[in-house]
């Protein structure tokens, strides 16, 4: 049996899309979680923001550690963690269980997506780098759009736990795809950034103004985006809009970001 193999950089981008589904799977489920687990809007806000809090608190350290661990290994570890946490969360019957497992999913998401641009840079030629990174830039709205579109119908038919298990299965497939289709990390050499130690690299990063300015720009954007997307399905449900129509309306908002 012959056939063309999927390009490794595309597998990395697809893995990022599955990671984004973990973030966006929650908004369509909020009405069901409120009814079945009694989750309040305050708790819902905590569930939505835990992934972002993980990125804010651990992003720098995960990025630095990925150099030493290896980009591919870091992505695989994140996908495995997100998959396991999502599978266990489908069994949760208390709000605090979802909160704890959501935090683990947030860490898994961070580990999965943080090394992706570096992996893409390593896997494609310089002439093709900009288009590939541009495609990578759509991973979050694409994953969100898929989750927001499919979530209401899926949850209505099979319940929110199976929705969590579906996200877990997709990440497990991404683990297999990255493991089999993306070349292993090269062995570190003396003199590389990974070999210089964590403290000097951390100090150099914190003293540079560029990362702070980029972080501020992303914070301004993601703070508004998540606040709107995260609660739109709940707003639509409270307005009496059918779940199928609410999903499409939310996808239009998320898709415009692509």
C-alpha positions in Angstrom: 0.0 0.0 0.0 1.5 3.3 -1.1 0.6 6.9 -0.4 2.0 10.2 0.4 2.9 10.8 4.1 1.5 13.9 5.7 4.1 16.6 6.1 5.4 16.7 9.7 4.8 20.4 10.1 1.1 19.8 9.2 0.9 17.1 11.9 2.3 19.6 14.4 -0.3 22.2 13.4 -3.1 19.6 13.6 -1.9 18.6 17.1 -2.2 22.3 18.1 -5.8 22.3 16.8 -6.7 19.3 19.0 -5.1 21.1 22.0 -7.2 24.1 21.2 -10.3 21.9 21.3 -9.6 21.3 25.0 -9.8 25.0 25.6 -13.0 25.6 23.6 -14.9 22.5 24.6 -16.0 24.1 27.8 -18.3 27.0 26.6 -20.8 24.8 24.8 -21.0 22.6 27.9 -21.6 25.4 30.5 -25.4 25.2 30.4 -25.3 21.4 30.9 -22.7 21.7 33.6 -24.8 24.3 35.4 -27.8 22.0 35.4 -26.1 18.7 36.3 -23.3 19.8 38.5 -24.7 23.1 39.8 -21.7 25.1 38.5 -22.2 28.8 39.0 -21.1 31.6 36.6 -18.2 32.4 39.0 -17.1 28.8 38.9 -17.6 28.7 35.1 -15.3 31.8 34.8 -12.7 30.0 36.8 -12.9 26.9 34.6 -12.5 29.0 31.5 -9.6 31.1 32.8 -7.6 28.2 34.3 -6.0 27.4 30.9 -5.0 31.1 30.5 -3.7 31.2 34.1 -1.5 28.2 33.4 -0.1 30.1 30.4 0.5 33.3 32.3 2.2 31.6 35.3 4.1 28.8 33.6 4.6 29.9 30.0 8.1 31.3 30.4 9.4 28.3 32.3 7.8 25.8 30.0 9.3 27.6 27.0 12.8 27.5 28.6 12.4 23.9 29.7 11.3 22.8 26.2 14.8 23.7 24.9 16.3 21.2 27.3 13.6 18.5 27.2 13.2 18.7 23.4 10.4 20.3 21.4 8.8 17.1 20.2 9.0 15.5 23.6 7.4 18.5 25.2 4.6 18.5 22.7 4.0 14.8 23.2 4.0 15.2 27.0 1.4 18.0 26.8 -0.9 16.0 24.5 -0.7 13.0 26.8 -1.4 15.1 29.9 -4.4 16.9 28.2 -5.8 13.6 27.0 -5.6 11.9 30.4 -7.0 14.9 32.3 -9.9 15.2 29.9 -10.7 11.5 30.1 -10.7 11.7 33.9 -12.8 14.9 33.9 -15.5 13.0 32.0 -16.0 11.0 35.2 -16.2 14.0 37.5 -19.3 14.5 39.6 -18.2 17.6 41.6 -17.2 21.1 40.5 -13.9 21.0 42.3 -12.9 17.8 40.4 -13.4 19.7 37.1 -11.4 22.6 38.4 -8.4 20.4 39.3 -8.5 18.5 36.1 -9.0 21.7 34.1 -5.8 23.0 35.6 -4.0 19.9 34.5 -5.5 20.3 31.0 -4.2 23.9 31.0 -0.7 22.6 31.7 -1.1 20.0 29.0 -2.3 22.6 26.5 0.7 24.8 27.3 3.2 22.0 26.9 1.6 21.0 23.6 1.4 24.4 21.9 4.5 26.2 23.3 7.1 24.2 21.3 5.0 24.1 18.1 6.4 27.3 16.4 9.9 26.0 17.0 9.1 22.6 15.7 7.6 24.1 12.6 10.7 26.2 12.1 12.8 23.1 12.4 10.7 21.1 9.9 10.3 23.5 7.0 12.7 25.3 4.7 13.2 29.1 5.3 11.3 29.8 2.1 8.2 28.1 3.4 8.4 29.2 7.0 6.2 32.3 6.9 3.2 30.5 5.3 3.5 27.6 7.7 3.7 30.0 10.7 0.7 31.9 9.3 -1.2 28.6 9.2 -0.1 27.8 12.7 -1.6 31.2 13.8 -5.0 29.9 13.0 -4.8 26.8 15.2 -6.7 28.4 18.1 -9.7 29.9 16.2 -9.9 26.7 14.1 -9.9 24.4 17.1 -12.4 26.7 18.9 -14.6 26.9 15.8 -14.8 23.1 15.5 -15.6 22.7 19.2 -18.2 25.5 19.3 -19.9 24.1 16.2 -20.0 20.5 17.1 -20.3 20.8 20.9 -23.9 21.8 21.3 -25.2 19.0 19.1 -22.9 16.4 20.6 -23.7 17.4 24.2 -27.4 17.4 23.4 -27.2 13.9 22.0 -24.7 12.1 24.2 -24.1 14.4 27.2 -21.1 16.4 28.4 -19.0 13.6 29.7 -18.7 12.0 26.3 -17.7 15.4 24.9 -14.8 15.4 27.2 -13.9 11.8 26.2 -14.1 12.8 22.5 -11.5 15.6 23.1 -9.4 13.0 25.0 -9.5 10.6 22.0 -8.6 13.4 19.5 -5.5 14.3 21.6 -4.6 10.6 21.9 -4.7 10.4 18.0 -2.5 13.5 17.9 0.0 11.8 20.2 0.2 8.8 17.8 0.5 11.1 14.7 3.3 13.3 16.2 5.1 10.2 17.6 5.1 8.4 14.3 5.2 11.3 11.8 7.5 14.0 13.4 11.3 13.3 13.4 12.8 12.9 16.9 14.5 15.8 18.6 18.2 16.2 17.8 20.7 15.5 20.5 21.7 18.8 22.3 25.2 20.1 21.7 27.5 22.0 24.0 27.0 25.7 23.5 23.3 25.5 22.6 20.8 27.5 24.5 19.6 24.4 26.3 23.1 23.7 27.5 23.7 27.2 29.0 21.4 26.6 32.0 18.0 27.8 33.0 19.0 30.8 35.2 21.1 32.8 32.6 18.4 32.3 29.9 15.6 33.3 32.3 17.5 36.4 33.3 18.2 37.3 29.7 14.6 36.9 28.8 13.2 38.9 31.7 15.6 41.8 31.0 14.6 42.1 27.3 11.7 44.5 26.5 10.5 42.6 23.4 9.0 39.6 25.2 7.2 41.9 27.6 5.7 44.0 24.8 4.6 40.9 22.9 3.1 39.4 26.1 1.1 42.6 26.7 -0.2 42.6 23.1 -1.4 39.0 23.4 -2.9 39.7 26.9 -5.0 42.5 25.5 -6.2 40.4 22.7 -6.8 37.1 24.5 -8.5 38.7 27.4 -11.2 40.2 25.2 -11.5 37.1 23.0 -11.9 34.6 25.8 -14.4 36.7 27.7 -16.6 36.9 24.7 -16.2 33.4 23.3 -16.3 31.7 26.7 -19.7 33.0 27.6 -21.5 33.4 24.3 -23.1 30.0 24.4 -24.4 30.7 27.9 -25.8 34.1 26.8 -27.5 32.5 23.8 -28.9 29.7 26.0 -30.3 32.2 28.5 -31.9 34.1 25.5 -33.7 31.0 24.5 -31.8 30.5 21.3 -31.6 26.9 20.0 -28.2 25.2 20.7 -27.6 24.5 17.0 -28.2 28.1 16.0 -26.1 29.3 19.0 -23.2 27.1 18.0 -23.2 28.5 14.4 -23.5 32.1 15.7 -20.5 31.5 18.1 -18.5 29.9 15.3 -18.9 33.0 13.1 -17.4 35.1 15.9 -14.5 32.6 16.4 -14.0 32.0 12.7 -13.6 35.7 12.0 -10.3 35.5 13.9 -8.9 33.1 11.3 
